[in-house]
Amino acid sequence: MKTIFRIARMELQKMFYSPIAWLILLAFAVQSGITMASLIEGAIITRETGFGGLRDLTSALYRDRSSLFMNILGYLYLYIPLLSMGLLSTEFSSGSIKLLYSSPVSNKQIVFGKFVSMMAIALVFISLLFLAVILGFFTIDNFDFPSILTALLGMYLLMCTYAAIGLFMSSLTSYQMVAALGTFVTFFFLSRVGSMWQDIEFVRDITYWLSLNERAQTFIKGMICSEDLLYFILVSGLFIAFTIFRLKGVREKTPKYVSFTRYAGAFLVVALLGYVSTNPYLMKYYDATFTKSNTLAEHSQEVISKLNGKVTVTTYVNLFDKNYGLGAPVKQKSDMSRYDKYRRFYPNMKFKYKYYYAPPISKTDHRISKAFDFMYKGLTQEEIRDKLCKNRKVNPKKFKPGRDYLDEIDLESEENRFVCKITTEDGKSSYLRVFDDGKRYPEEPEITAAFKHLVDELPLAGFVTGHEERAMNSFADRGYARISVEKPFRGALINNGFGLTECELSEAVDQEIDILVIAGSKTAFSEKEMKNLDDYIGRGDNLVIAADLKRQEAMNPLVERFGVKFLPGQVAEHNKDFGKDLVTAEVSPQGESLNNQFAFIGRQRVWGGVITMPGTVAISYQEQDGVNYIPTLVSDAIKNGSEASDKENLKKDYSQKDMSGLSEEDQNNRKGSWNELQTTDFIDDTPIFNPEKGEIAGPLTTGLAVSRRTANKEQRVMILGDADCISNGGIIRGRTGIQAFNFGMGSGMFSWLAYDEVPVHTYRIPSIDNAISLETEDVPFIKALYKIVIPALLGLAFLLTWLRRKSR
């Protein structure tokens, strides 16, 4: 060891007596200093200007995609080759390698001595980064220091791996620039090798493991994973071994076949160890973040703990589908990595990929089929397959007609899209889909919901038909398909653990139905139907009753048993630039207590967050013993927005004037709602509040949560004055100047009715590093420190070292 450290010390002296190492460190310090100062300034500006609250500052400044460490990771590969290019190439070019060979120094001592010197230089780089970390440690409240130490460890291991590669390249040539270029080429190869030979299963695993991409990112995100840790150790060891073999070959004039055997043997050993390290049963991890953001949420862990036996995830990929690229052979390993969090807790998972071809179909956009037919007009499906396979350079024999999998899955019901079928040993199955949004891939809530379907009895929602209600399978504006069965929509109930069915009250309600939905019934129910409904309510299961305009008579008998009544007329509300039949209801403070989703929407009141309810009726109720009433959605009160005014005077203003006749300032300041009994034409007529006609001033209840204790559980009922608010059109329609949360309300409602079992909520510990003690006036000092002072100190150190060397 003494010899190794002596060689390392000599190498460091040689580096730091020349300007190259100092210039590289100076450039690194300036670059990282500029980035750090910019991030700090941005955080302070955000806080001072009020454009957004600060949260999770440790991650935002050091670990996120645009943070300090991720920025440095993007250019770190530029520095190490410039330092490592002369480690051995200068020994060959100057002839000093012969002196080393003639001295009592082994090849291993030479190589390890050189590598230890690079490890020391890597520590200097880390020290410069630590100067930026110190700033956060002393200025950010509850700084998440363990996650930062993990990130620094990842950066250090990456630099050591870069150094091992550069050391080997330096041993291959006597020209330093050639060694640097060879190092860059190797870096490029290791970043691309993960996409090579991905259609060969065993080779796919090896090449994917060899890929350098994102290895250090795992550490930067705050997690130590045994696979990534072993990667850096094994790859560094591989190139150190290659360097030793190279010196041995030069020193002993070894035959080529012997050299080849050594290199191949070392590579195979590392590849085998790397392949073994990817075994889920052997993988270990440690999440160093305070919020455990890299780990499954507790709810997900509970679900996974209930699995038993082998779980098979079979992915069906359609060559003709726009999502084909997500599961193409070259993407299989990256697609499987989405389950890594789950395999750490339950490694007994097997993955299969099956490829097929079938024309794309869509229940919501028929243009997709027409475009496909037009594009490939005159070609058979087999000819289309061959054409696409040729363009994508894949073997057409991989792809079967979609109908060949009918005994496994009904692909047409999945619109011939990319879909996963998760199956357990006992035959239970669930589906996992990709979605038509910016994220496309399913995330933890959807994946956990699919697993939960395998281990728990999840709620079945039954949508009542027979009286022209809103149909579960209708994709029209007034239908309910989007919130229930639209498979490409991430938020649909079918993608979040709910079972869905249709039923009629002419028959007894199925015992398996947990939530009954009656939305917009146009005609009255018969005595038999009412009895079946009473029987359902009597057993304590949950219910949604959503009214419609002019449907009060048909629907009041449904709610009167709870002491509730849909009022005649409709709610009118003053909303500037919109018709008065558009009601912008808010989640009430009492409604926020239902669950986290309602609480979130309620907090958006300050930003104008509302639930749009076009043509809603008001709800009244007479309290009954043992029944809990929570007015969840309420319309605007008749009041002045800027001054405390007499309510009676405001009533008078509403009754005597059309709001559109008021000045613009009065219109902006004044808002209100009432139960309109006279006007029915809200386009040509102007509704005016008239208390003398029995019209009631707002706020009015438009959504009411009712609960009561039955024999063995709490029965929950959600009553809405407007069936449109969660319809297809109600969810997707946007209005200028109105921030609507209709889907969130609908999702929160079904979550409440399901006792928050589904949709799955992956809540974690909230971050506590949300404040920074620096002020705006501190920014110039921070900029000067990191952009000028620290680089200047490095320059001074170089100057003193150079003068000392010159004096000797």
Protein Blocks (a to p, Z undefined) as FASTA:
>chain_A
ZZmmmmmmmmmmmmmmpmklmmmmmmmmmmmmmmmmmmmmmmmmmmmnopaccehkllmm
mmmmklmklmmmmmmmmmmmmmmmmmmmmmmmnopmmmmmmpccdfklmmmmmmmmmmmm
mmmmmmmmmmmmmmmmmmmghiafklmmmmmmmmmmmmmmmmmmmmmmmmmpcbfklmmm
mmmmmmmmmmmmmmgoklbmklmmmmmmmpmghklmmmmnopacfklmmmmmmmmmmmmm
mmmmmmmmmmnopafklmmmmmmmmmmmmmmmmmmmmpmklpccddfbfnlpmbccfklm
mmmmmpgcjddddddddfkbmklmmmgmklmmmmmmmmmmmmmmmmcbcddddddddddd
dfklmklmmmmmmmmgoiafklmmmmmmmmnopafklpccfklmmmmocfklnoopacdd
dddfkopacdddddddfklpacfklmmmmmmmmmmccddddddehjopacfklcbfklck
lmmmmmklmklmklnopacddddfkbccdfklmbdcdehiabdcdfklmmmmmmmmmnop
acdddddehilmmmmmmmmmnopacdehjdddddehiafkbccddddfklmmmpmmlmmm
mmmmmnopacddehiacddddddehiacddfbdcdddddfkbccdfklmmmmmmmpcfkl
pcfklmmmpgcddddfkbmclklpccdddfknopacddddfbdcdddddfkbccdddddf
bfklmgmklmmpccehiacfklmmmmmmmmmmnoomaccddddcddfblbcfbdfklmmm
mmmmmmmmmmmmmmmmmmmmmmmmmmZZ
